């Protein structure tokens, strides 16, 4: 089981020579990330190490802002 982030794939027990995806950001700026689970059977827990995230939308439906350290994303969610 694995997932791609910007076309890069690392998985438990797999090669560690594949680099992790890096997204360069500027401190103090806000960024909008869209996370999509296109797997066939697995859910994923998504987090950004050392950062909290504000959830503003789920499955295309705007929501009241919820600040989290991580979130689970299930099959077919975006």
N, CA, C and O atoms as a GROMACS GRO file, in nm:
protein
  312
    1UNK      N    1   0.084  -0.118   0.000
    1UNK     CA    2   0.000   0.000   0.000
    1UNK      C    3   0.088   0.123   0.000
    1UNK      O    4   0.185   0.132   0.076
    2UNK      N    5   0.056   0.216  -0.083
    2UNK     CA    6   0.134   0.338  -0.090
    2UNK      C    7   0.051   0.447  -0.154
    2UNK      O    8  -0.059   0.423  -0.204
    3UNK      N    9   0.104   0.565  -0.154
    3UNK     CA   10   0.036   0.677  -0.217
    3UNK      C   11   0.136   0.767  -0.285
    3UNK      O   12   0.254   0.769  -0.249
    4UNK      N   13   0.090   0.841  -0.381
    4UNK     CA   14   0.175   0.935  -0.453
    4UNK      C   15   0.152   1.076  -0.400
    4UNK      O   16   0.038   1.115  -0.374
    5UNK      N   17   0.258   1.151  -0.386
    5UNK     CA   18   0.250   1.294  -0.358
    5UNK      C   19   0.335   1.360  -0.465
    5UNK      O   20   0.457   1.343  -0.469
    6UNK      N   21   0.269   1.436  -0.550
    6UNK     CA   22   0.337   1.501  -0.663
    6UNK      C   23   0.418   1.402  -0.746
    6UNK      O   24   0.530   1.432  -0.789
    7UNK      N   25   0.362   1.282  -0.767
    7UNK     CA   26   0.425   1.183  -0.852
    7UNK      C   27   0.533   1.100  -0.787
    7UNK      O   28   0.592   1.014  -0.854
    8UNK      N   29   0.563   1.122  -0.659
    8UNK     CA   30   0.665   1.044  -0.589
    8UNK      C   31   0.598   0.945  -0.495
    8UNK      O   32   0.500   0.978  -0.429
    9UNK      N   33   0.652   0.822  -0.488
    9UNK     CA   34   0.590   0.713  -0.414
    9UNK      C   35   0.691   0.647  -0.322
    9UNK      O   36   0.792   0.593  -0.368
   10UNK      N   37   0.665   0.651  -0.191
   10UNK     CA   38   0.746   0.575  -0.094
   10UNK      C   39   0.650   0.492  -0.012
   10UNK      O   40   0.539   0.536   0.020
   11UNK      N   41   0.691   0.372   0.023
   11UNK     CA   42   0.602   0.285   0.100
   11UNK      C   43   0.683   0.201   0.198
   11UNK      O   44   0.802   0.177   0.180
   12UNK      N   45   0.614   0.157   0.305
   12UNK     CA   46   0.676   0.079   0.411
   12UNK      C   47   0.739  -0.047   0.351
   12UNK      O   48   0.672  -0.123   0.281
   13UNK      N   49   0.866  -0.069   0.380
   13UNK     CA   50   0.936  -0.186   0.330
   13UNK      C   51   0.994  -0.168   0.190
   13UNK      O   52   1.064  -0.257   0.141
   14UNK      N   53   0.965  -0.056   0.126
   14UNK     CA   54   1.014  -0.030  -0.010
   14UNK      C   55   1.148   0.040  -0.007
   14UNK      O   56   1.204   0.065   0.100
   15UNK      N   57   1.199   0.074  -0.124
   15UNK     CA   58   1.329   0.141  -0.132
   15UNK      C   59   1.324   0.280  -0.068
   15UNK      O   60   1.226   0.353  -0.083
   16UNK      N   61   1.429   0.314   0.002
   16UNK     CA   62   1.436   0.445   0.065
   16UNK      C   63   1.514   0.545  -0.019
   16UNK      O   64   1.536   0.658   0.022
   17UNK      N   65   1.555   0.503  -0.137
   17UNK     CA   66   1.631   0.592  -0.225
   17UNK      C   67   1.540   0.687  -0.302
   17UNK      O   68   1.588   0.785  -0.359
   18UNK      N   69   1.411   0.660  -0.302
   18UNK     CA   70   1.316   0.749  -0.369
   18UNK      C   71   1.296   0.871  -0.279
   18UNK      O   72   1.260   0.855  -0.162
   19UNK      N   73   1.318   0.991  -0.329
   19UNK     CA   74   1.303   1.109  -0.244
   19UNK      C   75   1.157   1.134  -0.207
   19UNK      O   76   1.066   1.097  -0.282
   20UNK      N   77   1.136   1.195  -0.094
   20UNK     CA   78   1.002   1.238  -0.056
   20UNK      C   79   0.969   1.365  -0.132
   20UNK      O   80   1.058   1.443  -0.167
   21UNK      N   81   0.841   1.386  -0.155
   21UNK     CA   82   0.798   1.508  -0.222
   21UNK      C   83   0.825   1.628  -0.131
   21UNK      O   84   0.797   1.622  -0.011
   22UNK      N   85   0.878   1.734  -0.187
   22UNK     CA   86   0.904   1.856  -0.112
   22UNK      C   87   0.831   1.971  -0.181
   22UNK      O   88   0.840   1.988  -0.302
   23UNK      N   89   0.760   2.048  -0.102
   23UNK     CA   90   0.690   2.166  -0.154
   23UNK      C   91   0.748   2.286  -0.082
   23UNK      O   92   0.733   2.300   0.040
   24UNK      N   93   0.814   2.373  -0.154
   24UNK     CA   94   0.875   2.492  -0.095
   24UNK      C   95   0.768   2.598  -0.071
   24UNK      O   96   0.690   2.631  -0.160
   25UNK      N   97   0.768   2.651   0.050
   25UNK     CA   98   0.670   2.753   0.087
   25UNK      C   99   0.741   2.870   0.153
   25UNK      O  100   0.857   2.859   0.193
   26UNK      N  101   0.672   2.980   0.165
   26UNK     CA  102   0.724   3.100   0.229
   26UNK      C  103   0.654   3.115   0.364
   26UNK      O  104   0.531   3.112   0.371
   27UNK      N  105   0.732   3.130   0.470
   27UNK     CA  106   0.676   3.145   0.605
   27UNK      C  107   0.576   3.260   0.609
   27UNK      O  108   0.599   3.366   0.552
   28UNK      N  109   0.464   3.237   0.677
   28UNK     CA  110   0.362   3.340   0.693
   28UNK      C  111   0.259   3.343   0.581
   28UNK      O  112   0.157   3.410   0.594
   29UNK      N  113   0.284   3.272   0.472
   29UNK     CA  114   0.188   3.267   0.362
   29UNK      C  115   0.089   3.152   0.384
   29UNK      O  116   0.118   3.059   0.459
   30UNK      N  117  -0.026   3.160   0.320
   30UNK     CA  118  -0.125   3.053   0.324
   30UNK      C  119  -0.122   2.977   0.193
   30UNK      O  120  -0.102   3.036   0.086
   31UNK      N  121  -0.142   2.848   0.201
   31UNK     CA  122  -0.140   2.762   0.083
   31UNK      C  123  -0.263   2.672   0.084
   31UNK      O  124  -0.309   2.629   0.190
   32UNK      N  125  -0.315   2.645  -0.034
   32UNK     CA  126  -0.432   2.559  -0.051
   32UNK      C  127  -0.384   2.429  -0.114
   32UNK      O  128  -0.334   2.428  -0.227
   33UNK      N  129  -0.401   2.318  -0.042
   33UNK     CA  130  -0.364   2.186  -0.094
   33UNK      C  131  -0.492   2.106  -0.116
   33UNK      O  132  -0.581   2.107  -0.032
   34UNK      N  133  -0.499   2.040  -0.228
   34UNK     CA  134  -0.611   1.949  -0.254
   34UNK      C  135  -0.559   1.807  -0.240
   34UNK      O  136  -0.463   1.768  -0.306
   35UNK      N  137  -0.624   1.729  -0.153
   35UNK     CA  138  -0.584   1.591  -0.127
   35UNK      C  139  -0.694   1.500  -0.179
   35UNK      O  140  -0.811   1.518  -0.145
   36UNK      N  141  -0.658   1.403  -0.263
   36UNK     CA  142  -0.754   1.312  -0.325
   36UNK      C  143  -0.710   1.169  -0.298
   36UNK      O  144  -0.592   1.136  -0.315
   37UNK      N  145  -0.803   1.083  -0.256
   37UNK     CA  146  -0.772   0.941  -0.239
   37UNK      C  147  -0.833   0.863  -0.355
   37UNK      O  148  -0.954   0.845  -0.362
   38UNK      N  149  -0.747   0.818  -0.447
   38UNK     CA  150  -0.795   0.742  -0.563
   38UNK      C  151  -0.764   0.593  -0.549
   38UNK      O  152  -0.762   0.520  -0.648
   39UNK      N  153  -0.740   0.549  -0.426
   39UNK     CA  154  -0.707   0.408  -0.404
   39UNK      C  155  -0.830   0.320  -0.424
   39UNK      O  156  -0.942   0.369  -0.434
   40UNK      N  157  -0.807   0.191  -0.427
   40UNK     CA  158  -0.916   0.097  -0.448
   40UNK      C  159  -0.978   0.047  -0.319
   40UNK      O  160  -1.094   0.004  -0.319
   41UNK      N  161  -0.903   0.052  -0.208
   41UNK     CA  162  -0.957  -0.007  -0.086
   41UNK      C  163  -0.903   0.053   0.043
   41UNK      O  164  -0.946   0.011   0.151
   42UNK      N  165  -0.814   0.146   0.037
   42UNK     CA  166  -0.746   0.191   0.158
   42UNK      C  167  -0.781   0.334   0.195
   42UNK      O  168  -0.808   0.418   0.109
   43UNK      N  169  -0.780   0.359   0.323
   43UNK     CA  170  -0.788   0.496   0.372
   43UNK      C  171  -0.646   0.538   0.406
   43UNK      O  172  -0.559   0.454   0.429
   44UNK      N  173  -0.623   0.668   0.410
   44UNK     CA  174  -0.492   0.721   0.445
   44UNK      C  175  -0.509   0.827   0.553
   44UNK      O  176  -0.610   0.896   0.559
   45UNK      N  177  -0.409   0.837   0.639
   45UNK     CA  178  -0.402   0.949   0.733
   45UNK      C  179  -0.301   1.046   0.673
   45UNK      O  180  -0.186   1.009   0.646
   46UNK      N  181  -0.344   1.170   0.653
   46UNK     CA  182  -0.259   1.272   0.591
   46UNK      C  183  -0.218   1.373   0.697
   46UNK      O  184  -0.300   1.419   0.776
   47UNK      N  185  -0.090   1.406   0.698
   47UNK     CA  186  -0.039   1.510   0.788
   47UNK      C  187   0.081   1.577   0.723
   47UNK      O  188   0.143   1.523   0.631
   48UNK      N  189   0.112   1.695   0.772
   48UNK     CA  190   0.232   1.766   0.730
   48UNK      C  191   0.313   1.787   0.857
   48UNK      O  192   0.274   1.861   0.946
   49UNK      N  193   0.427   1.720   0.863
   49UNK     CA  194   0.507   1.718   0.985
   49UNK      C  195   0.534   1.858   1.039
   49UNK      O  196   0.585   1.945   0.968
   50UNK      N  197   0.499   1.877   1.166
   50UNK     CA  198   0.526   2.004   1.233
   50UNK      C  199   0.430   2.116   1.200
   50UNK      O  200   0.455   2.231   1.236
   51UNK      N  201   0.319   2.085   1.131
   51UNK     CA  202   0.225   2.190   1.091
   51UNK      C  203   0.081   2.147   1.118
   51UNK      O  204   0.048   2.029   1.111
   52UNK      N  205  -0.002   2.243   1.147
   52UNK     CA  206  -0.146   2.221   1.159
   52UNK      C  207  -0.210   2.266   1.028
   52UNK      O  208  -0.153   2.347   0.955
   53UNK      N  209  -0.328   2.214   1.001
   53UNK     CA  210  -0.398   2.247   0.876
   53UNK      C  211  -0.540   2.291   0.909
   53UNK      O  212  -0.599   2.245   1.006
   54UNK      N  213  -0.592   2.380   0.827
   54UNK     CA  214  -0.731   2.423   0.840
   54UNK      C  215  -0.812   2.354   0.731
   54UNK      O  216  -0.789   2.377   0.612
   55UNK      N  217  -0.905   2.268   0.771
   55UNK     CA  218  -0.993   2.201   0.676
   55UNK      C  219  -1.105   2.300   0.642
   55UNK      O  220  -1.175   2.347   0.732
   56UNK      N  221  -1.122   2.330   0.513
   56UNK     CA  222  -1.224   2.427   0.472
   56UNK      C  223  -1.328   2.366   0.378
   56UNK      O  224  -1.431   2.428   0.352
   57UNK      N  225  -1.300   2.245   0.328
   57UNK     CA  226  -1.389   2.182   0.231
   57UNK      C  227  -1.368   2.031   0.235
   57UNK      O  228  -1.257   1.984   0.259
   58UNK      N  229  -1.474   1.956   0.212
   58UNK     CA  230  -1.463   1.810   0.199
   58UNK      C  231  -1.560   1.763   0.092
   58UNK      O  232  -1.677   1.799   0.094
   59UNK      N  233  -1.511   1.684  -0.001
   59UNK     CA  234  -1.592   1.633  -0.112
   59UNK      C  235  -1.662   1.744  -0.189
   59UNK      O  236  -1.776   1.727  -0.234
   60UNK      N  237  -1.594   1.858  -0.204
   60UNK     CA  238  -1.649   1.968  -0.281
   60UNK      C  239  -1.751   2.053  -0.207
   60UNK      O  240  -1.812   2.142  -0.266
   61UNK      N  241  -1.770   2.027  -0.077
   61UNK     CA  242  -1.869   2.102   0.002
   61UNK      C  243  -1.795   2.188   0.103
   61UNK      O  244  -1.721   2.135   0.186
   62UNK      N  245  -1.812   2.321   0.098
   62UNK     CA  246  -1.747   2.408   0.195
   62UNK      C  247  -1.796   2.377   0.337
   62UNK      O  248  -1.913   2.346   0.358
   63UNK      N  249  -1.705   2.385   0.434
   63UNK     CA  250  -1.738   2.359   0.573
   63UNK      C  251  -1.684   2.470   0.660
   63UNK      O  252  -1.596   2.545   0.620
   64UNK      N  253  -1.739   2.479   0.781
   64UNK     CA  254  -1.684   2.570   0.880
   64UNK      C  255  -1.540   2.524   0.908
   64UNK      O  256  -1.515   2.404   0.919
   65UNK      N  257  -1.448   2.616   0.918
   65UNK     CA  258  -1.306   2.582   0.934
   65UNK      C  259  -1.282   2.496   1.058
   65UNK      O  260  -1.331   2.526   1.167
   66UNK      N  261  -1.204   2.390   1.039
   66UNK     CA  262  -1.165   2.301   1.147
   66UNK      C  263  -1.013   2.286   1.139
   66UNK      O  264  -0.961   2.245   1.035
   67UNK      N  265  -0.942   2.318   1.247
   67UNK     CA  266  -0.796   2.309   1.248
   67UNK      C  267  -0.754   2.175   1.307
   67UNK      O  268  -0.798   2.137   1.415
   68UNK      N  269  -0.666   2.104   1.235
   68UNK     CA  270  -0.627   1.968   1.274
   68UNK      C  271  -0.477   1.947   1.254
   68UNK      O  272  -0.412   2.021   1.180
   69UNK      N  273  -0.423   1.843   1.319
   69UNK     CA  274  -0.285   1.800   1.297
   69UNK      C  275  -0.278   1.700   1.182
   69UNK      O  276  -0.177   1.693   1.112
   70UNK      N  277  -0.386   1.622   1.163
   70UNK     CA  278  -0.392   1.522   1.057
   70UNK      C  279  -0.539   1.493   1.028
   70UNK      O  280  -0.628   1.534   1.104
   71UNK      N  281  -0.564   1.423   0.918
   71UNK     CA  282  -0.700   1.379   0.889
   71UNK      C  283  -0.696   1.250   0.809
   71UNK      O  284  -0.600   1.222   0.738
   72UNK      N  285  -0.803   1.172   0.822
   72UNK     CA  286  -0.817   1.049   0.743
   72UNK      C  287  -0.893   1.083   0.616
   72UNK      O  288  -0.988   1.161   0.618
   73UNK      N  289  -0.850   1.024   0.507
   73UNK     CA  290  -0.919   1.043   0.380
   73UNK      C  291  -0.950   0.904   0.325
   73UNK      O  292  -0.861   0.820   0.311
   74UNK      N  293  -1.076   0.882   0.294
   74UNK     CA  294  -1.122   0.750   0.253
   74UNK      C  295  -1.133   0.740   0.101
   74UNK      O  296  -1.124   0.841   0.031
   75UNK      N  297  -1.151   0.620   0.052
   75UNK     CA  298  -1.158   0.594  -0.092
   75UNK      C  299  -1.261   0.686  -0.158
   75UNK      O  300  -1.375   0.696  -0.113
   76UNK      N  301  -1.218   0.752  -0.264
   76UNK     CA  302  -1.308   0.838  -0.341
   76UNK      C  303  -1.326   0.977  -0.285
   76UNK      O  304  -1.396   1.058  -0.346
   77UNK      N  305  -1.267   1.008  -0.170
   77UNK     CA  306  -1.282   1.143  -0.114
   77UNK      C  307  -1.182   1.237  -0.178
   77UNK      O  308  -1.075   1.197  -0.222
   78UNK      N  309  -1.221   1.365  -0.182
   78UNK     CA  310  -1.134   1.470  -0.233
   78UNK      C  311  -1.164   1.599  -0.163
   78UNK      O  312  -1.101   1.701  -0.192
   0.00000   0.00000   0.00000
